[in-house]
């Protein structure tokens, strides 16, 4: 994990439902891009951490949302660092060709949220944030690039929820 330079980091989860099994030749171009794209992420400015399966180079073997859904979970120093990697690097090629390998999204597939620097989010935590976004829409707790909140706004909302009687701690 990269040394913390910020008090909060941006976590992200994105999920994609495969059109075909990962070992299907029609998905081979995606699989071939995994190592170079993950290496680029690891070396990208602002990269902190990414989920990988035990003894694996990536997280494609982890299937917490079903056998046909792959997950990508990572942490970045800033929103801008994640944006630059996602849309201004070789990763963009994967984004452009995603419909060759994945079903069209019918609900939110990407969620962002702020975590304390040094915190490594769990898959359950990430899936909970995605569920929150899908159920309640964007908030300081779970948002998207299009409906972004700052770390300060997220901290303020969490503090307000802590001081609200009968507040659901999971909503923070």
C-alpha positions as CSV (number, residue, x, y, z in Angstrom):
1,X,0.0,0.0,0.0
2,X,1.3,3.5,-0.8
3,X,2.2,5.8,2.1
4,X,-0.7,8.0,3.1
5,X,-0.4,11.7,2.0
6,X,-4.0,12.5,2.6
7,X,-6.2,11.9,5.7
8,X,-8.8,10.2,3.5
9,X,-8.6,8.1,0.4
10,X,-11.1,7.3,-2.3
11,X,-12.3,3.7,-2.5
12,X,-14.0,2.3,-5.6
13,X,-15.9,-0.8,-6.5
14,X,-17.0,-1.6,-10.0
15,X,-18.8,-4.8,-11.0
16,X,-19.3,-6.3,-14.4
17,X,-21.5,-9.2,-15.5
18,X,-19.6,-11.4,-18.0
19,X,-21.3,-12.3,-21.3
20,X,-19.3,-15.5,-21.4
21,X,-17.2,-17.4,-18.8
22,X,-13.7,-15.9,-18.2
23,X,-12.0,-18.9,-19.9
24,X,-14.2,-18.5,-23.1
25,X,-12.1,-17.5,-26.2
26,X,-14.5,-14.6,-26.8
27,X,-13.3,-13.0,-23.5
28,X,-9.6,-13.7,-24.2
29,X,-8.8,-10.1,-25.3
30,X,-10.1,-8.9,-22.0
31,X,-8.1,-11.5,-20.0
32,X,-5.0,-10.6,-22.0
33,X,-5.3,-6.9,-20.9
34,X,-5.6,-7.7,-17.2
35,X,-1.9,-7.9,-16.4
36,X,-0.9,-4.8,-18.3
37,X,-3.8,-2.8,-17.0
38,X,-3.2,-3.9,-13.4
39,X,0.5,-3.1,-13.7
40,X,-0.4,0.3,-15.0
41,X,-2.8,0.8,-12.0
42,X,-0.1,-0.3,-9.5
43,X,2.3,2.3,-11.0
44,X,-0.2,5.1,-11.5
45,X,0.2,8.3,-9.5
46,X,-2.2,8.3,-6.5
47,X,-2.7,4.5,-6.5
48,X,-2.9,3.0,-3.0
49,X,-4.2,-0.5,-3.1
50,X,-6.3,-3.0,-5.1
51,X,-8.0,-6.3,-4.3
52,X,-6.4,-9.5,-5.5
53,X,-7.3,-13.1,-4.9
54,X,-5.1,-15.1,-2.6
55,X,-2.1,-16.2,-4.6
56,X,-3.4,-14.4,-7.7
57,X,-2.5,-11.3,-9.7
58,X,-6.0,-9.9,-9.8
59,X,-9.5,-10.3,-8.4
60,X,-11.2,-12.1,-11.3
61,X,-11.4,-15.3,-9.3
62,X,-13.4,-13.7,-6.5
63,X,-17.1,-13.9,-7.2
64,X,-19.0,-12.4,-4.3
65,X,-21.9,-11.3,-6.5
66,X,-22.3,-14.5,-8.5
67,X,-20.3,-16.7,-10.8
68,X,-20.8,-14.4,-13.8
69,X,-19.9,-11.1,-12.0
70,X,-16.3,-9.9,-11.6
71,X,-15.4,-7.2,-9.2
72,X,-12.7,-4.6,-9.1
73,X,-12.0,-2.9,-5.7
74,X,-9.3,-0.4,-5.3
75,X,-8.2,2.7,-3.2
76,X,-6.8,5.9,-4.5
77,X,-5.4,9.0,-2.9
78,X,-7.8,11.3,-4.7
79,X,-10.7,11.3,-7.1
80,X,-8.5,12.9,-9.7
81,X,-6.0,10.1,-9.5
82,X,-8.6,7.5,-10.0
83,X,-10.2,9.5,-12.9
84,X,-6.9,9.9,-14.6
85,X,-6.2,6.2,-14.4
86,X,-9.7,5.1,-15.5
87,X,-10.1,7.6,-18.4
88,X,-6.6,8.9,-19.4
89,X,-4.6,5.7,-19.5
90,X,-4.5,2.3,-21.2
91,X,-7.4,1.4,-19.0
92,X,-9.6,3.4,-21.4
93,X,-9.2,0.7,-24.0
94,X,-10.9,-1.7,-21.7
95,X,-13.7,0.8,-21.1
96,X,-14.2,1.3,-24.8
97,X,-14.5,-2.4,-25.5
98,X,-16.5,-3.4,-22.4
99,X,-19.6,-4.3,-24.4
100,X,-17.6,-7.1,-26.2
101,X,-17.2,-8.9,-22.9
102,X,-19.8,-7.6,-20.4
103,X,-23.6,-7.1,-20.3
104,X,-24.9,-3.6,-20.4
105,X,-25.5,-2.2,-16.9
106,X,-29.1,-1.9,-15.8
107,X,-28.3,-0.5,-12.4
108,X,-25.4,1.2,-10.7
109,X,-22.2,-0.7,-11.3
110,X,-19.6,1.7,-9.9
111,X,-19.6,3.2,-6.4
112,X,-17.1,5.5,-4.7
113,X,-16.7,6.4,-1.1
114,X,-14.1,7.9,1.2
115,X,-12.1,5.8,3.7
116,X,-9.6,6.9,6.3
117,X,-6.1,6.8,4.9
118,X,-4.6,3.3,5.6
119,X,-8.0,1.6,5.7
120,X,-8.4,-1.4,3.4
121,X,-12.0,-1.9,2.5
122,X,-13.5,-5.4,2.6
123,X,-15.5,-6.9,-0.2
124,X,-18.5,-6.9,2.1
125,X,-18.0,-3.2,2.9
126,X,-17.8,-2.4,-0.8
127,X,-20.8,-4.5,-1.8
128,X,-22.7,-2.7,1.0
129,X,-21.8,0.7,-0.5
130,X,-23.0,-0.4,-3.9
131,X,-26.2,-1.6,-2.4
132,X,-26.6,1.7,-0.6
133,X,-26.1,3.6,-3.9
134,X,-28.6,1.4,-5.7
135,X,-31.2,1.7,-3.0
136,X,-30.9,5.4,-2.1
137,X,-29.0,7.1,-4.9
138,X,-25.8,9.2,-4.5
139,X,-24.9,10.5,-1.0
140,X,-21.7,11.3,0.8
141,X,-21.7,7.6,1.8
142,X,-21.9,6.2,-1.7
143,X,-21.6,8.1,-4.9
144,X,-20.3,8.2,-8.5
145,X,-18.0,10.3,-10.6
146,X,-21.1,12.2,-11.8
147,X,-22.4,12.8,-8.3
148,X,-19.2,13.2,-6.4
149,X,-18.7,14.3,-2.8
150,X,-15.6,15.5,-1.1
151,X,-13.9,13.7,1.8
152,X,-14.9,16.7,4.0
153,X,-18.6,16.4,3.0
154,X,-18.5,12.7,3.7
155,X,-16.9,13.3,7.1
156,X,-19.5,16.0,7.9
157,X,-22.4,13.7,7.0
158,X,-20.9,10.9,9.1
159,X,-20.5,13.2,12.1
160,X,-24.0,14.5,11.7
161,X,-25.4,11.0,11.6
162,X,-23.5,10.0,14.7
163,X,-25.2,12.9,16.6
164,X,-28.7,12.1,15.3
165,X,-30.9,10.1,17.7
166,X,-31.9,6.7,16.3
167,X,-29.5,7.1,13.3
168,X,-28.6,3.8,11.6
169,X,-24.8,3.4,12.1
170,X,-24.6,1.5,8.8
171,X,-25.9,4.6,7.0
172,X,-22.7,6.5,7.8
